[in-house]
């Protein structure tokens, strides 16, 4: 057991009195005595920590910043590097890939596509390789809108470029009212828009159309 009287004498420099003449120790006195004992011990412990871990001297503030996703973000569909398939009214399967697939808002079924690329089969074994930087697939209307410079390459070698276009899988029809440029083995074409009917494999250019035909294609064999 600790000798409280000796501890008091150590801090005050007083001589130790006879125990028979010692007055009764009050509760306040006991608290003071324990404080005298514990405070030096706590100071010694803190000094030891600073010696063992010098880096503690430089710590001013410590924070953990965790950004939690909102409830809306958790509910939205998000897929990376995916392949998806869309069936048209003639049961032809259109194969598409995309870097990112994100639902624009929870439950909207309007899907934003980043770098969509696809192969669209048409009649008479003709296919179209189509791509654009951005696209939107509407699951309710079964339509695909491509934008930000769409490129279509036909299996016969013709290339069509247009700022944006919409294709309806329900009607197997695509269209655009933006300037169109087409390049093929027959020559070059510029138009104000186009309509495309996949079942009939017919491409119609609308508005003012300028055609330049390669003269070599007009020469007979």
Steps between C-alpha positions, in 0.01 A plus 500: 500500500609863435598705803298817436681688775838441340365613162372825657832554665680449169303780326475742798836440668333454836622254758299191569297534815426229749211286385336518837465876465384491134163663450226315321545511118212665329357405159644820346846417631485152343410650159794741521734217588388284206535796264857553619571136421321465165587830331878440496436146371282633213761760412769232490283281274438786255871584490578136425255496208655813352846346524389174339289666230654836401252542217226559756645847555396603147142376513254789509182353354384160377198451280343219299295630210275231351255610233201273513295439183158657511189287508428592136844390388456160664168445323626587150625230265873521425704248297850531355641333188184318411337332201126524447257377235191663351250303291310676221150423376635237259675320788844600374748542784701821508824464694639805686788571737563806719770623739239618751129444533316729746132552573436876484271490805367218720229303323503716184618217271683765299856371475799719414772322303865604478674400175225271373598273210274254326434271208154528348392227258271599213319323218693309230785411741619862512629632830587845637782572743388805700665705774499838676649661814163526678163330479168464681291183497134546597372163623138616507498624138761246382697774326871577482624858459863539397672839504828695493601382150350167399682275255333219307705263285310269265625155413532610135751770604282813511559732798236742629571777754229705675501713821219296656230251411215300653424137429170337594530126552120473517472634143844392373546858382776756548497870418673835544432858395866605533755540217613164366820406320529168319808357330503185291644328193249685279600845626414758768169633624391789724142539617284679758370179658420135445255219572604139525267198480681192622240242390526622139867603524409838350684823578318820396677837505269794571513874434758650269741233386830541315652194331843465341538176305838350417522501122670162502179343630316623188739336256398165364720199543 
